[in-house]
Amino acid sequence: MPVPELDLLSVPWLLALVLVIVFVAAVVQAGLGMGFGLMAAPLLAVIDPELVPAPALFLGFASSFLVALQQRHHIHWPEVGIASFGRLAGVLISSYALLFFADRNSFSVIFAVMIGLAVLLSLFGPPMAFTLKRLFGVAVISGVMGTITSVGAPPLALIYQGRPSYAARATLAAFFAIGCAMSLVALFLTGWASFRDMWLAILMAPAMITGLLAGRYFQSGFDQRYRILMLTASGLAAIMLLIRGLLGW
C-alpha cells in the first residue's frame, strides 16, 4: 500500500496535481457553499486511495467552517440543528458499515458506487419541496455518504435548490462543518482515520485557503459555468476507482 505522505513530498508533479485539485474544489466550495468533497474526493482517490475519506474530510471541515464563519449572518440555525441530528444518524449507520470493510479494494468499490450515486443525484435528482421532515431524511443519507466518501452534499442540494442562494450557501456550510466533524470522530473510532491523515490535510491546506479566497469572485453564476465539468470529472474518477477496486490494482 502506498504511503501518500512520502509520495507527495518526493514527486513534485504529484504534489502539484493534488494541490490543483484541492484549489479548484475550494473554489467550488466558496461558490456554492458545498461541493468540495464531490470535486476533490474522487480525484484524490484516483491518485492515492489513502487520501480519502479522512484527509478530504479534514479539508471539507475547514473549508465549510471558513465559509460559514464568513457568511454567519445568513445561517438558519434551526435548519442546521435538524439536519445535524439527521447527519448523526447517518454517521452511526455508516460507522457500523465501515467495520465490515476488510481492505482498501472493497472500500474502493463502495466508495466508487457512492460517488457515482452522488453524481447521478446531482445530474438527475428531482428538486424537493423544502420541509423539515425531508431535511432530516436527506441529512441521514448525507451522513452515510459523507462518512464513507467525504461527499455528502448532493442529497442536501436537492432540497435546497429552491432556497435563496445566500441563505442556502451559509446554512449548508455550517451544516457540513458540523457534519464533517461528526464523520471524522466516527472514522477515528472505527480505525479508518489517524493523525497522519491530519498531516496530509495540513499539507494540502494552503491550496484550499487560496481557493476559498479566489472563489469569492466566482459566486455569481458559478453553478451554471462549472457544474457539468465538475460532475463529469467526478464521474470519470468514480469509474476508474470502480475498475481498480474490482481488479484489485
C-alpha positions in Angstrom: 0.0 0.0 0.0 1.5 3.4 -1.0 2.5 5.9 1.6 0.9 9.1 0.3 2.8 11.5 2.6 6.1 10.3 1.2 4.8 10.2 -2.4 3.5 13.7 -2.3 6.7 15.1 -0.9 9.1 13.2 -3.2 7.3 13.6 -6.5 6.8 17.3 -7.3 4.3 16.9 -10.1 2.2 14.6 -8.0 2.1 17.2 -5.2 1.3 19.9 -7.7 -1.6 17.9 -9.1 -3.0 17.3 -5.6 -2.8 21.0 -4.8 -4.5 22.0 -8.0 -7.4 19.6 -7.3 -7.8 21.0 -3.8 -7.6 24.6 -5.1 -10.4 24.0 -7.7 -12.5 22.1 -5.2 -12.2 25.0 -2.7 -13.3 27.5 -5.4 -16.4 25.3 -5.9 -17.0 25.3 -2.1 -16.7 29.1 -1.9 -19.1 29.5 -4.8 -21.8 27.1 -3.8 -21.3 26.6 0.0 -20.8 22.9 -0.7 -19.2 20.6 -3.3 -15.6 20.4 -2.0 -15.9 16.7 -1.4 -17.6 15.8 -4.7 -14.9 17.6 -6.6 -11.9 16.7 -4.6 -12.5 13.2 -3.1 -12.8 11.0 -6.2 -9.9 12.7 -8.0 -7.7 12.4 -4.9 -8.7 8.8 -4.5 -7.5 8.1 -8.1 -4.1 9.5 -7.1 -4.0 7.5 -3.9 -6.9 5.8 -2.1 -5.5 6.8 1.3 -6.1 10.4 0.6 -9.8 9.7 1.3 -12.0 9.8 3.2 -10.3 11.3 6.3 -7.9 13.8 4.7 -10.6 15.1 2.4 -13.0 15.3 5.4 -10.4 17.4 7.3 -10.3 19.8 4.4 -14.0 19.7 4.0 -14.5 20.6 7.6 -12.0 23.5 7.3 -13.5 24.9 4.1 -17.1 24.7 5.3 -16.2 26.3 8.6 -14.4 29.2 6.9 -17.3 29.8 4.5 -19.8 29.5 7.4 -17.8 32.0 9.5 -17.6 34.5 6.7 -21.4 34.3 6.0 -22.6 33.6 9.5 -25.2 36.3 9.4 -27.2 34.3 6.8 -27.2 30.9 8.6 -30.6 29.5 9.5 -29.6 27.7 12.7 -32.8 25.8 13.4 -32.3 24.1 10.0 -28.7 23.3 10.8 -29.8 21.7 14.1 -32.4 19.5 12.5 -30.0 18.5 9.7 -27.3 17.7 12.2 -29.4 15.2 14.0 -30.1 13.5 10.7 -26.3 13.6 9.9 -25.6 12.0 13.3 -28.0 9.1 12.5 -26.3 8.6 9.1 -22.8 8.7 10.7 -23.9 5.9 13.1 -25.2 3.8 10.3 -22.0 4.2 8.2 -19.8 3.6 11.2 -21.3 0.2 11.6 -20.9 -0.5 7.9 -17.2 0.5 7.9 -16.5 -2.3 10.4 -17.1 -4.8 7.6 -14.7 -3.3 5.0 -11.8 -5.6 5.3 -9.4 -4.0 2.8 -8.9 -1.0 0.5 -10.2 -2.8 -2.6 -13.6 -3.4 -1.1 -13.6 0.1 0.2 -12.7 1.5 -3.2 -15.7 -0.3 -4.8 -18.2 1.0 -2.2 -16.6 4.5 -2.5 -16.9 4.5 -6.3 -20.5 3.3 -6.2 -21.4 6.1 -3.7 -19.6 8.7 -5.8 -21.4 7.6 -8.9 -24.7 7.8 -6.9 -23.8 11.3 -5.8 -23.1 12.4 -9.4 -26.4 10.9 -10.6 -28.3 12.7 -7.9 -26.6 15.9 -8.8 -27.5 15.5 -12.5 -30.9 13.9 -12.4 -32.2 14.2 -8.9 -35.6 16.0 -8.9 -35.9 19.1 -6.7 -37.8 18.5 -3.5 -40.1 20.9 -1.7 -38.4 22.0 1.5 -39.9 20.6 4.7 -38.2 19.9 8.0 -39.0 16.2 7.7 -37.4 15.9 4.3 -34.4 17.9 5.6 -33.9 15.3 8.3 -34.3 12.4 5.9 -31.8 13.7 3.3 -29.4 14.6 6.1 -29.4 10.9 7.2 -28.4 9.9 3.6 -25.8 12.7 3.6 -24.3 11.3 6.8 -23.9 7.9 5.3 -22.4 9.1 2.1 -20.3 11.8 3.7 -18.7 9.5 6.3 -17.7 6.8 3.8 -16.7 9.0 0.9 -16.4 12.6 2.3 -19.1 13.5 -0.2 -22.4 14.4 1.5 -23.6 17.4 -0.5 -25.8 16.0 -3.3 -28.8 14.9 -1.2 -28.9 18.2 0.6 -28.6 20.1 -2.7 -31.9 18.5 -3.9 -33.8 20.1 -1.1 -32.1 23.5 -1.1 -32.4 24.2 -4.8 -35.3 26.5 -4.4 -33.9 28.4 -1.5 -32.2 31.8 -1.7 -28.6 31.2 -2.7 -27.0 33.4 0.0 -29.0 31.6 2.8 -28.5 28.1 1.3 -24.8 28.6 0.9 -24.3 29.8 4.5 -26.6 27.2 6.1 -25.2 24.3 4.2 -21.6 25.4 5.0 -22.5 25.4 8.7 -24.1 22.1 8.5 -21.2 20.5 6.7 -18.7 21.9 9.2 -20.6 20.1 12.0 -21.2 17.0 9.8 -17.6 16.6 8.8 -16.5 16.8 12.4 -19.0 14.1 13.3 -17.8 11.9 10.5 -14.1 12.4 11.5 -14.9 11.3 15.0 -16.6 8.2 13.7 -13.6 7.4 11.3 -11.1 7.7 14.2 -13.3 5.4 16.4 -13.6 2.7 13.7 -9.9 2.9 12.8 -10.3 4.5 9.3 -8.6 7.7 10.3 -5.3 8.5 12.1 -3.2 11.6 12.8 -1.3 11.0 9.6 -4.5 11.9 7.8 -4.5 15.3 9.6 -0.9 16.0 8.5 -1.9 15.2 4.9 -4.7 17.6 5.2 -2.3 20.3 6.6 0.0 19.7 3.6 -3.0 20.4 1.3 -4.4 23.3 3.3 -2.6 26.2 1.6 -4.2 25.3 -1.7 -7.6 25.1 0.0 -7.3 28.5 1.6 -6.2 30.1 -1.6 -9.1 28.5 -3.5 -11.6 29.8 -0.9 -10.2 33.3 -1.3 -10.3 33.1 -5.1 -13.8 31.5 -5.0 -15.4 34.7 -3.7 -15.0 36.2 -7.1 -16.9 33.4 -8.8 -20.1 33.2 -6.7 -22.3 34.9 -9.3 -23.3 32.3 -11.9 -20.8 29.7 -10.6 -23.1 26.7 -10.8 -24.1 27.3 -14.4 -20.5 27.7 -15.6 -18.7 24.9 -13.8 -21.2 22.3 -12.5 -21.2 20.0 -15.5 -17.4 20.0 -15.7 -17.2 19.2 -12.0 -19.7 16.3 -12.3 -18.0 14.9 -15.4 -14.6 14.8 -13.7 -16.1 13.2 -10.6 -18.0 10.6 -12.6 -14.9 9.6 -14.6 -12.9 9.3 -11.4 -15.6 7.1 -9.9 -15.5 4.7 -12.9 -11.7 4.5 -12.6 -11.9 3.7 -8.9 -14.6 1.1 -9.5 -12.4 -0.7 -12.1 -9.4 -0.5 -9.8 -11.3 -1.9 -6.9 -12.8 -4.8 -8.8 -9.5 -5.7 -10.4 -7.5 -5.3 -7.1 -5.0 -2.8 -8.5 
